[in-house]
Amino acid sequence: MLSHLTTMAHPCLRAASVLLSLASVGLTVPAAAAAPTTAGSAPGGHCTGLQRVIVPSAAHQRASCLAELTTAGTVKSGHTDPADWAGLTPKALAVPVGVPGIQIDGYFPDTSATNTNHGWNHDAQFVIRLPDRWNGGLVVAGAPGNREQYANDRAISDWVLSRGYAYAATDKGNTGPAFHRDGDRPGDAIAEWNWRLTQLTRAARAVVAQRYHRPPARTLATGMSNGGYLVRWQLENHPELYDGGVDWEGALWRADGPNLFTFLPPALRHYPVYAAHGPAAEQARRAMHAAGYPAGSEFLWPYHHKVYWDLTQRIYREEMDPAFDGPAEAGTPYCVPGSAACDADYDYAARPAEVRQAVQRIALTGRIGKPLITIHGTLDVLLPIREDSDVYARMVRRAGRGGLHRYYRVEDGTHTDALVDTFPGRLRPLVPCHRSAFTALEEWLDHSHLPPASGTVPRPPTADAATLLTTCPLGR
């Protein structure tokens, strides 16, 4: 999410960036196609026709024939950027191997230049990966937070490629902690995220048809955090492009709240009082709980105060409400409540109507048009579950789309899976739950098995770290 230079220079900003991815209606892929087979091999063999694969509307592209499309090979070959995905997955997450094929890197026309990958200094960068052994499907994703196009490589790309899917991802059109500089009016930068994923999906479908001589039989959207928000928005606004999606703790934007600006300022106000251990500490703890931060998550608060809450509030508030701090840009880090234009005092409800109008431009409605599975950790203290996915699930039901949605609250999951390495006995990773949700979506679309009913996925009482990293039963 943060630009390459920023992520390398400042690990705290790199971690903070986690926050904030031809119609296919009626087409299905047999369940057996979940794994690549020789029958699904690309016509002509390894990388045949490499130079004939053209990304529609791209301003620049570079196609490469690779012996390995997963990070087992792309790290060495320079076809990924580990800084993009640093801090998102547990260290012990297995890396699949044996996926040769074509990778296309490039960018669409754009006027901003925050993404420094490849030395291009150009936004709207994308990556498309086309495995030699193809299962007929396409997975598209947007970067989480403000990261770049390779941010999902460890968590998503490696795994779906190993199962035979083609894969495409976008940097969303702007990156880094100054992403809010993109655009002419409040909300423009985030609005661009949505149409950039739409643009990439259309282009990637055409590329798949060029490479394999037939369009994808199934197109799935997935992503985490801001990437999860993109999945929700796409299925609400462009369901004709997708067969379904998996939303991994997507950010919730609602003009009337809740949203980031209703639960982050209370954390900035109350956590320092709680951390001081003075006579007001207990009252501050209760105020944190009232704002949505779950009881039992206190051990995560110091890290999130240091890394996430302050930066996230300031840069997203600057995107939606730049007038709050006047000529300043993105406020004052860790300002004291009561000081001038301090984000700890930010009161979203009291701000002018123009602010809510800016949020409304990118707001969600719950009116999904294709099957969606949402997973969210109960100990998420960047996007507290009570203020985010719990609300979105109710929105979907109220919109009359409950039959298209499954929602799994994952006990002891938090926003960043890398924190499992820091708190191994207290947290569980969400990556295996995402994979379980993905396979459940495949079965749902195949009409072979309905997903389990929505509910809480309990933490197995005796599971060791290795088991938690590889399994996450959703309720069968």
C-alpha positions as CSV (number, residue, x, y, z in Angstrom):
1,M,0.0,0.0,0.0
2,L,2.7,2.5,0.8
3,S,5.0,3.4,-2.0
4,H,8.1,1.3,-2.4
5,L,10.4,4.0,-1.0
6,T,8.2,4.7,1.9
7,T,7.8,1.1,2.9
8,M,11.5,0.5,2.8
9,A,12.3,3.5,4.8
10,H,9.6,3.3,7.5
11,P,8.4,-0.1,8.7
12,C,5.7,1.5,10.9
13,L,4.2,3.3,7.9
14,R,4.5,0.1,5.9
15,A,2.4,-1.8,8.4
16,A,-0.1,1.0,8.8
17,S,-0.8,0.9,5.1
18,V,-2.6,-2.5,5.5
19,L,-5.8,-0.7,5.9
20,L,-6.6,1.0,4.0
21,S,-9.6,-5.2,-5.2
22,L,-17.7,-10.1,-21.1
23,A,-20.5,-11.2,-18.7
24,S,-20.2,-14.4,-16.8
25,V,-23.7,-14.9,-15.7
26,G,-24.7,-18.5,-15.7
27,L,-21.3,-19.9,-16.5
28,T,-19.7,-22.4,-14.2
29,V,-16.5,-24.3,-13.8
30,P,-16.7,-27.9,-12.8
31,A,-15.5,-28.7,-9.3
32,A,-12.8,-30.8,-10.7
33,A,-11.3,-27.7,-12.4
34,A,-10.2,-26.4,-9.0
35,A,-6.8,-27.9,-9.7
36,P,-4.8,-27.3,-12.9
37,T,-4.8,-30.2,-15.3
38,T,-3.1,-31.1,-18.5
39,A,-6.4,-30.7,-20.3
40,G,-6.4,-27.1,-19.3
41,S,-2.9,-26.4,-20.6
42,A,-2.5,-23.2,-22.6
43,P,-2.6,-23.8,-26.4
44,G,0.9,-24.2,-27.9
45,G,2.7,-25.0,-24.7
46,H,4.8,-22.9,-22.4
47,C,4.6,-19.1,-23.2
48,T,3.6,-19.6,-26.8
49,G,2.3,-16.4,-28.3
50,L,3.8,-14.3,-25.6
51,Q,4.1,-11.2,-27.8
52,R,0.6,-11.5,-29.1
53,V,-1.0,-11.0,-25.7
54,I,-2.1,-7.3,-25.5
55,V,-3.7,-5.6,-22.5
56,P,-6.5,-3.5,-23.9
57,S,-6.2,0.3,-23.1
58,A,-2.8,-0.2,-21.4
59,A,-0.4,2.7,-21.9
60,H,2.6,0.4,-21.3
61,Q,3.1,-3.4,-20.8
62,R,6.0,-5.8,-20.5
63,A,5.3,-9.5,-20.9
64,S,7.7,-12.1,-19.5
65,C,7.9,-15.9,-19.8
66,L,8.6,-17.2,-16.3
67,A,9.5,-20.7,-15.0
68,E,7.7,-19.8,-11.7
69,L,4.8,-17.4,-11.3
70,T,4.6,-17.7,-7.5
71,T,6.8,-15.8,-5.1
72,A,9.0,-18.9,-5.0
73,G,10.3,-17.6,-8.3
74,T,9.2,-14.0,-8.7
75,V,11.2,-12.7,-5.8
76,K,14.4,-13.9,-7.4
77,S,13.4,-12.9,-10.9
78,G,12.3,-9.4,-9.9
79,H,8.7,-9.9,-10.9
80,T,7.3,-9.0,-7.4
81,D,8.2,-6.5,-4.7
82,P,8.4,-8.0,-1.2
83,A,8.0,-4.6,0.3
84,D,4.4,-4.6,-1.1
85,W,3.4,-7.6,0.9
86,A,5.6,-7.2,4.0
87,G,3.6,-7.6,7.2
88,L,0.5,-9.2,5.8
89,T,1.0,-12.9,6.3
90,P,2.6,-15.2,8.9
91,K,6.2,-16.1,8.3
92,A,5.5,-19.8,8.2
93,L,2.9,-19.6,5.4
94,A,3.9,-22.1,2.7
95,V,4.9,-21.0,-0.7
96,P,3.6,-23.2,-3.6
97,V,5.9,-24.1,-6.5
98,G,5.5,-25.5,-10.0
99,V,3.5,-22.8,-11.7
100,P,5.2,-21.7,-15.0
101,G,3.5,-19.2,-17.3
102,I,3.3,-15.6,-18.5
103,Q,3.4,-12.5,-16.4
104,I,2.4,-9.1,-17.8
105,D,3.4,-5.9,-15.9
106,G,2.2,-2.5,-17.0
107,Y,0.1,0.5,-16.4
108,F,-3.0,2.2,-17.7
109,P,-3.1,6.0,-18.6
110,D,-3.0,8.0,-15.4
111,T,-1.8,11.5,-14.3
112,S,-0.5,10.6,-10.8
113,A,2.9,9.1,-10.1
114,T,3.1,7.6,-6.6
115,N,3.9,4.1,-7.6
116,T,7.7,3.7,-8.1
117,N,7.8,0.0,-9.1
118,H,10.0,-0.8,-12.1
119,G,11.2,2.8,-12.0
120,W,8.1,3.8,-13.9
121,N,6.9,6.4,-11.4
122,H,3.4,5.9,-12.8
123,D,0.2,4.9,-11.1
124,A,-2.6,2.6,-12.3
125,Q,0.0,-0.2,-12.5
126,F,-1.2,-3.8,-12.8
127,V,0.1,-7.3,-12.9
128,I,-1.5,-10.2,-14.8
129,R,-0.4,-13.8,-14.4
130,L,-1.3,-16.5,-16.9
131,P,-0.3,-20.1,-15.8
132,D,0.4,-22.7,-18.4
133,R,-2.0,-25.1,-16.7
134,W,-5.2,-23.2,-16.5
135,N,-8.4,-24.2,-14.8
136,G,-10.7,-21.9,-16.8
137,G,-11.0,-19.2,-14.1
138,L,-9.8,-15.7,-13.4
139,V,-9.2,-14.0,-10.0
140,V,-9.0,-10.3,-9.8
141,A,-7.9,-8.2,-6.8
142,G,-7.1,-4.7,-5.6
143,A,-4.3,-3.9,-3.2
144,P,-5.1,-3.6,0.5
145,G,-4.6,-0.2,2.1
146,N,-2.5,2.0,-0.1
147,R,-0.1,-0.6,-1.2
148,E,0.9,-1.5,-4.8
149,Q,-0.1,-4.2,-7.2
150,Y,2.0,-7.0,-5.7
151,A,0.6,-6.7,-2.2
152,N,-1.6,-9.8,-2.5
153,D,1.1,-12.0,-3.9
154,R,1.8,-14.1,-0.8
155,A,-1.7,-14.1,0.7
156,I,-3.8,-14.6,-2.5
157,S,-1.9,-14.8,-5.8
158,D,0.4,-17.7,-4.8
159,W,-2.5,-19.9,-3.8
160,V,-4.9,-19.2,-6.6
161,L,-2.2,-19.7,-9.2
162,S,-1.3,-23.0,-7.7
163,R,-4.9,-24.1,-8.2
164,G,-4.8,-23.1,-11.9
165,Y,-6.4,-19.7,-11.9
166,A,-5.2,-16.7,-14.0
167,Y,-4.7,-13.8,-11.7
168,A,-4.7,-10.0,-12.1
169,A,-4.2,-7.2,-9.5
170,T,-4.2,-3.4,-9.6
171,D,-2.5,-0.7,-7.4
172,K,-5.9,1.1,-7.5
173,G,-4.6,4.2,-9.2
174,N,-2.8,5.8,-6.3
175,T,-0.6,4.6,-3.5
176,G,1.2,5.6,-0.3
177,P,0.4,7.8,2.6
178,A,-0.1,10.9,0.4
179,F,-2.7,9.1,-1.9
180,H,-5.2,11.8,-1.0
181,R,-3.3,14.2,-3.3
182,D,-4.7,12.4,-6.3
183,G,-7.9,13.9,-7.8
184,D,-9.5,17.3,-7.8
185,R,-12.2,17.0,-5.1
186,P,-12.7,15.1,-1.8
187,G,-13.3,11.4,-2.4
188,D,-11.7,11.3,-5.9
189,A,-8.8,9.1,-4.9
190,I,-10.9,6.4,-3.4
191,A,-13.5,6.6,-6.2
192,E,-10.6,5.9,-8.6
193,W,-9.9,2.6,-6.8
194,N,-13.3,1.3,-7.8
195,W,-13.1,2.1,-11.5
196,R,-9.5,0.9,-11.7
197,L,-10.6,-2.6,-10.6
198,T,-13.5,-2.5,-13.1
199,Q,-11.0,-1.5,-15.8
200,L,-8.6,-4.2,-14.9
201,T,-11.3,-6.9,-14.8
202,R,-12.4,-6.1,-18.3
203,A,-8.9,-6.0,-19.6
204,A,-7.9,-9.2,-17.8
205,R,-10.9,-11.1,-19.2
206,A,-9.8,-10.0,-22.7
207,V,-6.2,-11.1,-22.0
208,V,-7.3,-14.5,-20.8
209,A,-9.3,-15.0,-24.0
210,Q,-6.3,-14.1,-26.1
211,R,-4.0,-16.5,-24.2
212,Y,-6.3,-19.5,-23.9
213,H,-8.5,-18.9,-26.9
214,R,-11.6,-18.7,-24.8
215,P,-12.9,-16.3,-22.2
216,P,-12.8,-17.2,-18.5
217,A,-15.7,-19.4,-17.5
218,R,-15.6,-17.9,-14.1
219,T,-14.4,-14.5,-12.8
220,L,-14.0,-14.0,-9.0
221,A,-13.1,-10.9,-7.1
222,T,-11.3,-11.1,-3.8
223,G,-9.2,-8.9,-1.5
224,M,-8.4,-7.8,2.0
225,S,-9.1,-4.6,3.9
226,N,-9.5,-1.9,1.2
227,G,-9.3,-4.7,-1.3
228,G,-12.3,-6.3,0.5
229,Y,-14.2,-3.0,0.2
230,L,-13.5,-3.1,-3.6
231,V,-15.1,-6.6,-3.8
232,R,-18.2,-5.4,-2.1
233,W,-18.4,-2.3,-4.3
234,Q,-17.9,-4.3,-7.5
235,L,-20.6,-6.8,-6.7
236,E,-23.0,-4.0,-5.9
237,N,-22.2,-1.9,-9.0
238,H,-20.8,-4.3,-11.6
239,P,-22.2,-7.7,-10.9
240,E,-22.3,-8.5,-14.6
241,L,-18.5,-8.8,-14.6
242,Y,-18.2,-11.4,-11.8
243,D,-19.6,-14.7,-10.7
244,G,-18.9,-14.0,-7.1
245,G,-16.4,-12.7,-4.5
246,V,-14.7,-13.2,-1.2
247,D,-14.4,-10.2,1.0
248,W,-11.6,-10.4,3.6
249,E,-12.5,-7.8,6.3
250,G,-13.4,-5.1,3.8
251,A,-13.5,-1.5,4.9
252,L,-17.0,-0.1,5.4
253,W,-17.9,3.3,4.0
254,R,-21.3,4.8,4.9
255,A,-22.3,8.4,4.7
256,D,-24.3,8.2,8.0
257,G,-21.7,6.0,9.7
258,P,-20.2,3.9,10.9
259,N,-17.0,4.5,9.1
260,L,-13.4,5.2,9.9
261,F,-14.2,8.6,11.2
262,T,-16.6,7.4,13.8
263,F,-14.4,4.9,15.6
264,L,-10.8,6.1,15.0
265,P,-11.0,9.5,16.8
266,P,-12.3,7.9,20.0
267,A,-9.3,5.6,20.0
268,L,-7.0,8.5,19.6
269,R,-8.7,10.3,22.5
270,H,-9.1,7.5,24.9
271,Y,-6.2,5.1,24.4
272,P,-3.5,7.4,25.8
273,V,-5.6,7.9,28.9
274,Y,-6.0,4.1,29.3
275,A,-2.2,3.6,28.7
276,A,-1.3,6.1,31.4
277,H,-2.8,3.8,34.0
278,G,-4.1,6.7,36.0
279,P,-7.4,7.1,37.8
280,A,-9.3,7.6,34.5
281,A,-7.9,4.5,32.9
282,E,-10.9,2.3,33.5
283,Q,-13.3,4.9,32.2
284,A,-11.1,5.2,29.1
285,R,-11.1,1.5,28.6
286,R,-14.9,1.4,28.7
287,A,-15.0,4.3,26.2
288,M,-12.8,2.2,23.9
289,H,-15.2,-0.7,24.1
290,A,-18.2,1.6,23.5
291,A,-16.4,2.9,20.3
292,G,-16.3,-0.7,19.0
293,Y,-13.0,-2.1,20.2
294,P,-13.8,-5.5,21.7
295,A,-13.2,-6.5,25.2
296,G,-10.2,-8.8,25.3
297,S,-8.4,-6.9,22.5
298,E,-6.5,-4.7,24.9
299,F,-3.2,-6.5,24.2
300,L,-3.4,-5.2,20.6
301,W,-4.0,-1.6,21.4
302,P,-0.4,-0.4,22.0
303,Y,0.7,-1.7,18.5
304,H,-2.3,-0.2,16.7
305,H,-1.9,3.1,18.5
306,K,1.7,3.3,17.4
307,V,1.3,2.0,13.9
308,Y,-2.3,2.3,12.6
309,W,-4.9,4.5,14.2
310,D,-3.2,7.9,14.0
311,L,-1.9,7.7,10.4
312,T,-5.1,6.0,9.1
313,Q,-7.3,8.7,10.6
314,R,-5.3,11.6,9.3
315,I,-4.7,10.5,5.7
316,Y,-8.3,9.3,5.1
317,R,-9.7,12.3,6.8
318,E,-7.5,14.5,4.5
319,E,-9.0,12.6,1.5
320,M,-12.6,13.2,2.6
321,D,-12.4,16.4,4.7
322,P,-9.3,18.4,3.8
323,A,-10.8,21.6,5.2
324,F,-10.7,20.3,8.8
325,D,-7.1,21.3,9.3
326,G,-7.0,24.3,7.0
327,P,-3.8,24.7,5.0
328,A,-2.1,21.8,6.9
329,E,-2.0,18.5,5.2
330,A,-3.2,15.4,7.0
331,G,-3.1,17.0,10.4
332,T,-0.6,16.7,13.2
333,P,0.7,13.3,14.2
334,Y,-0.3,12.3,17.7
335,C,-1.7,15.7,18.5
336,V,-3.0,16.4,22.0
337,P,-6.8,16.6,22.3
338,G,-7.9,20.2,22.5
339,S,-5.1,21.5,20.3
340,A,-5.9,23.2,17.0
341,A,-7.5,21.0,14.3
342,C,-6.5,17.8,16.2
343,D,-7.8,14.6,14.6
344,A,-8.3,13.1,18.1
345,D,-11.1,15.6,18.4
346,Y,-12.6,15.0,15.0
347,D,-16.4,14.8,15.2
348,Y,-17.7,13.4,11.9
349,A,-21.4,14.1,12.8
350,A,-20.6,17.8,13.3
351,R,-18.8,18.3,10.1
352,P,-20.4,20.1,7.1
353,A,-22.7,18.2,4.8
354,E,-20.1,18.3,2.1
355,V,-18.1,15.8,4.0
356,R,-20.9,13.3,4.1
357,Q,-21.5,13.9,0.4
358,A,-17.9,13.0,-0.3
359,V,-18.3,9.8,1.6
360,Q,-21.6,9.1,-0.2
361,R,-19.7,9.0,-3.5
362,I,-17.9,5.9,-2.5
363,A,-20.4,4.5,0.0
364,L,-21.7,0.9,0.1
365,T,-25.3,-0.1,-0.1
366,G,-25.5,-3.8,0.5
367,R,-27.2,-4.4,-2.8
368,I,-24.9,-7.1,-4.1
369,G,-25.8,-8.8,-7.3
370,K,-23.7,-12.0,-7.1
371,P,-22.7,-14.4,-4.3
372,L,-20.4,-12.9,-1.7
373,I,-18.6,-14.5,1.3
374,T,-17.3,-12.2,4.0
375,I,-14.7,-13.2,6.7
376,H,-13.7,-10.9,9.5
377,G,-11.7,-11.5,12.7
378,T,-13.4,-10.8,16.0
379,L,-10.2,-9.1,17.4
380,D,-9.8,-6.7,14.5
381,V,-8.9,-3.4,16.1
382,L,-8.3,-1.4,13.0
383,L,-11.7,-2.1,11.5
384,P,-13.6,-3.3,14.5
385,I,-16.0,-6.1,13.5
386,R,-19.0,-4.6,15.3
387,E,-18.5,-1.3,13.4
388,D,-17.8,-2.9,10.0
389,S,-18.8,-6.4,8.8
390,D,-21.5,-6.9,11.3
391,V,-23.1,-3.7,9.9
392,Y,-22.5,-4.7,6.3
393,A,-24.1,-8.1,6.8
394,R,-27.2,-6.3,8.1
395,M,-27.1,-3.9,5.1
396,V,-27.1,-6.9,2.8
397,R,-30.1,-8.4,4.5
398,R,-32.0,-5.1,4.5
399,A,-31.4,-4.8,0.8
400,G,-33.1,-8.1,0.3
401,R,-29.9,-9.8,-0.8
402,G,-29.3,-12.0,2.2
403,G,-29.6,-15.2,0.1
404,L,-26.4,-14.1,-1.8
405,H,-24.3,-13.6,1.3
406,R,-22.5,-15.7,3.9
407,Y,-20.7,-14.1,6.8
408,Y,-18.2,-15.8,9.0
409,R,-16.9,-14.1,12.2
410,V,-13.5,-15.7,12.8
411,E,-12.8,-16.0,16.5
412,D,-9.4,-14.5,17.5
413,G,-8.5,-13.2,14.1
414,T,-7.2,-9.7,13.7
415,H,-6.5,-7.3,10.9
416,T,-3.0,-8.3,10.1
417,D,-2.0,-11.9,9.9
418,A,1.7,-11.1,10.6
419,L,0.7,-10.3,14.2
420,V,0.0,-14.0,14.7
421,D,3.8,-14.4,14.9
422,T,3.9,-11.8,17.7
423,F,1.0,-13.2,19.6
424,P,1.0,-16.9,18.6
425,G,-1.1,-18.1,21.6
426,R,-3.7,-15.4,21.3
427,L,-4.4,-14.8,17.6
428,R,-5.2,-17.1,14.7
429,P,-4.4,-16.3,11.0
430,L,-7.2,-15.5,8.6
431,V,-5.4,-16.7,5.5
432,P,-6.7,-20.3,5.8
433,C,-10.2,-19.0,6.5
434,H,-10.0,-17.0,3.3
435,R,-9.0,-20.1,1.5
436,S,-11.9,-22.1,3.0
437,A,-14.3,-19.3,2.0
438,F,-12.9,-19.3,-1.5
439,T,-13.4,-23.0,-1.9
440,A,-16.8,-22.7,-0.4
441,L,-17.7,-20.1,-3.0
442,E,-16.5,-22.4,-5.7
443,E,-18.8,-25.2,-4.5
444,W,-21.6,-22.7,-4.2
445,L,-21.2,-21.6,-7.8
446,D,-20.9,-25.2,-8.9
447,H,-24.2,-26.0,-7.2
448,S,-22.4,-28.9,-5.5
449,H,-22.6,-27.6,-2.0
450,L,-24.2,-24.6,-0.3
451,P,-21.8,-22.8,2.1
452,P,-22.5,-23.3,5.8
453,A,-24.8,-20.9,7.4
454,S,-23.3,-17.6,8.5
455,G,-21.9,-17.6,12.0
456,T,-18.9,-17.6,14.2
457,V,-15.9,-19.8,13.4
458,P,-14.6,-20.9,16.8
459,R,-10.9,-21.2,17.6
460,P,-10.1,-24.9,18.0
461,P,-9.2,-25.3,21.7
462,T,-6.3,-27.6,21.2
463,A,-5.1,-26.7,17.7
464,D,-1.3,-26.0,17.3
465,A,0.1,-23.2,15.2
466,A,0.7,-25.5,12.2
467,T,-3.0,-26.6,12.2
468,L,-4.3,-23.1,12.5
469,L,-2.2,-22.0,9.6
470,T,-3.6,-24.7,7.3
471,T,-7.2,-25.3,8.3
472,C,-10.3,-23.2,9.0
473,P,-13.5,-25.2,8.9
474,L,-16.4,-22.8,8.3
475,G,-19.0,-24.9,10.0
476,R,-19.5,-28.2,8.3
